Amino acid sequence: MAADEEEEREEEKKKKKKEEAQLRRRRRLAPPASVAAAAARAAARARRA
């Protein structure tokens, strides 16, 4: 039973690592300029609404 719990914990760790890597990749792919532009557009939209 203890072995099962240990295995589950390892799986969780692996899953978290994979998700973090994906987030990092996505952040790296998004050029800061376009992110800033998107934020500016969102802010303008919020002001108009």
MODELLER restraints for C-alpha pairs under 7 A, 6 or more apart:
rsr = mdl.restraints
at = mdl.atoms
